[in-house]
Amino acid sequence: MSNAVLGALLTALALGFAASAQAQVRIGVTVSATGPAASLGIPEKNTIPLCPKTVAGKSVEYILLDDATDTTTAVQNTKKLIGENKVDAIIGSTTTPNSLAMIDVFADGETPVISLASSIRIIEPMDAKKAWSFKTPQTDVMMAGAILEHAAATGVKTLGYIGFNDALGEAFFAEIDKAAQARKIPLIATERYAPKDTSVTGQVLKLVAAKPDAIVIGASGTPAALPASALVERGYKGKLYFNHGVANNDFLRVGGKDVEGAFVPASPVIVAAQLPDTHPAKKRAEEYIKLYEAAYGAGSVAAFGSYTWDACLELASAIPVALKSAQPGSVEFRRALRDALENTKNLEVSNGAVNMSKTDHLGLDSRARVMVQIQNGKWVLQR
């Protein structure tokens, strides 16, 4: 065999191996498995092993990184996943600040990303960069609306607010403010605190002095329990509302009796057994709960893991469509995958039914939110 023929054969084999490697779909994941948002990020991380390993005849590899609830690390992870790991899509991050910080990187890399964070600012206003950005959790607009609907219906006349002094807290406050104004319920006291703070005594004294009928706590994870404990300690007797960033058992454990009776607009997943059989989320939610609890134990499910599960379901629906146009490992496939996600229709997931469009990269309607109350340390659906 001549050197020329041998060289040609080796080149063909190399190209064949490269094509085979590219045939595998690679999904990057960056979540906050440590840091202040760990109670959210851990169930997200735990859900990844449950996601589909094969889709449309292609193996799916998930490359999981921890961003430690840090925006700089989230950006570094995004660069690594796109530049080094050559992923076709990314799931993450856990928090609003991290997800917003990632946008420039993944837009420049033309890589679709499904965020697990709440703020509507992750996907709106739509522009060339956010055309690559999707999300699975209910928006702060949806959940702020649910809080004010409930507050108005139960006789609340004045409102207070305390939230994180970051992008999540400010975004949620903006939506609470809009919804309160629409219902002519004045916000008579507003305060902020940092996720890593260990005391909010000064802020709570001001809130209690204002005597609002209800107080909204715009925070996520276990740090959201801090204001509730301080309010109870200072004798506050009004209603407490949290945003949907607290829907996990760690929050119930840390909050204990101090969050008893509080209201939370939440994912249908945490009360799946209480949903009517006609609810579009019930079947998928119960499937997810069965898988998760088989792996991690009874009562271990949190809404945040379900957001990861729904991202995996959306990608599993979009990948076969994208494969009609291109193969994994190419910019053409990433573009096709982005387009397929944007055209998702009537896909039942654990939080509802997804119908996306060029201007709606969430695709959930009001059925994706439920109002629950904490009763005896459990989530109870309010009908």
Secondary structure, 3 states (H helix, E strand, C coil): CCHHHHHHHHHHHHHHHHHHHHCCEEEEEEECCCCCCHHHHHHHHHHHHHCCCEECCEEEEEEEEECCCCHHHHHHHHHHHHHCCCCCEEEECCCHHHHHHHHHHHHHCCCCEEECCCCHHHCCCCCCCHHHEEECCCCHHHHHHHHHHHHHHCCCCCEEEEEECCHHHHHHHHHHHHHHHHCCCCEEEEEEECCCCCCCHHHHHHHHHHCCCEEEEECCCHHHHHHHHHHHHCCCCCEEEECHHHCCHHHHHHHHHHHCCCEEEECHHHHHHHCCCCCCCHHHHHHHHHHHHHHHCCCCCCHHHHHHHHHHHHHHHHHHHHCCCCCCCCHHHHHHHHHHHHCCCCEEECCEEECCECCECCCCCHHHCEEEEEECCEEEECC
